[in-house]
Amino acid sequence: MIPEEYYKAGNILAKAIYKTKDIIKPGIPIIEICEFVEGEIEKLGAKLSFPANVDINEIGAHYTSPPNDKSIIPDNSVVKLDAGSHINGFINDMAITINLGEEKYNEYIEAAEEGLATAIKHIKPGVKVDLIGEMVEKKIKSYDLKPISNLSGHQLKQYNLHAGQSIPSVKSGEEGHFKINEVYALEPFVASKAAAGRVKSGKEAYIFQFIKRKKNLVKFLAQPADEIRRKFNRLPFCLRWLPEKYHTSDIIKRLTSIGIIHDFPVLIEARKGIVAQAEKTIVVTSDGCEVLTCL
């Protein structure tokens, strides 16, 4: 049996994601979307396992609004909403794609969702991770589209968002087998056949994670490092979640430069192809798997 908190956090996250979907329209400030879905998760009784991502068009992952973000949802765009919840550190992760643009991008969404459904259908104890990647890749390619090869699903453990085993959406040679009671976030990403099929790091990073505490830190760095560690317990965070004094200083940059904090650059499709995403959290059961992020 897995902890009941997984089920509760998954249900809360699904409710928050689907409610937020209704407000995503052209012209809406991205920061409003981030704060809305994060607020819904907390209002329903869970905590945030990472900052909400609102990734537009060629951005595949890791865009969350910085403080005072003026960006808006553009016309004719494809928007990925990716958010996470936890209760007592038992994490759920979920994403959907909303097409505000050309009708052809509905196929991208369908391919991502069908790739995800294929994984869910075939995962059970003993199945090879690489076999699932191969199946997902085949399903996405049947739409004459291309999976993103270097964005993968990931195992979840208590207070650990990326807990070892990766689940690529392509045949990759990834070792490992699924085991009963393991929890995973499965997330195929889809782009056009002409796209690179991989993402690269952009210049900006808006999401961070505490990695380790070093000895003999000067006080003006030791104090914020300890505050961040206490508050987020190694889960990702963003500047919006920190006191305003961090917004206008270089403290986070300095903590990152010395390896106390890790930053997550915005990830962009290498040929700037439009990207769609589908993601749910599952637990492996005795004869298959069960979706946790459901209403």
QUIPE-V644065 format. One record per backbone hydrogen bond with DSSP energy under -1.0 kcal/mol. NH is the residue of the N-H (numbers start at 1). CO is the residue of the C=O. If there is no record, write none. Layout:
((NH:CO) (NH:CO))
//
This chain:
((6:3) (8:4) (9:5) (10:6) (11:7) (12:8) (13:9) (14:10) (15:11) (16:12) (17:13) (18:14) (19:15) (20:16) (21:17) (23:20) (24:21) (25:23) (27:73) (28:25) (30:71) (33:29) (34:30) (35:31) (36:32) (37:33) (38:34) (39:35) (40:36) (41:37) (42:38) (43:39) (44:40) (45:42) (46:41) (47:86) (49:84) (53:82) (54:63) (55:80) (57:78) (59:56) (60:267) (61:267) (69:66) (73:28) (79:98) (80:55) (81:96) (82:53) (83:94) (85:92) (86:47) (87:90) (90:87) (92:85) (94:83) (95:279) (96:81) (98:79) (100:77) (105:102) (106:103) (107:104) (109:105) (110:106) (111:107) (112:108) (113:109) (114:110) (115:111) (116:112) (117:113) (118:114) (119:115) (120:116) (121:117) (122:118) (123:119) (126:178) (127:124) (129:176) (132:128) (133:129) (134:130) (135:131) (136:132) (137:133) (138:134) (139:135) (140:136) (141:137) (142:138) (143:140) (144:141) (145:140) (146:191) (148:189) (149:197) (153:167) (154:185) (155:165) (156:183) (157:160) (159:89) (160:157) (163:155) (165:163) (167:153) (178:127) (181:284) (182:179) (184:282) (185:154) (186:280) (190:276) (191:146) (195:192) (200:268) (202:266) (208:237) (209:262) (211:260) (221:218) (222:218) (223:219) (225:221) (226:222) (227:223) (228:224) (229:225) (230:226) (231:227) (232:228) (233:229) (235:232) (237:208) (241:238) (242:239) (246:243) (247:244) (254:250) (255:251) (256:252) (257:253) (258:254) (259:256) (260:255) (261:255) (262:209) (264:207) (266:204) (267:61) (268:200) (269:58) (270:198) (272:269) (275:57) (276:190) (278:188) (279:95) (280:186) (282:184) (283:290) (284:182) (285:288) (290:283) (292:281) (293:281) (294:292))
//
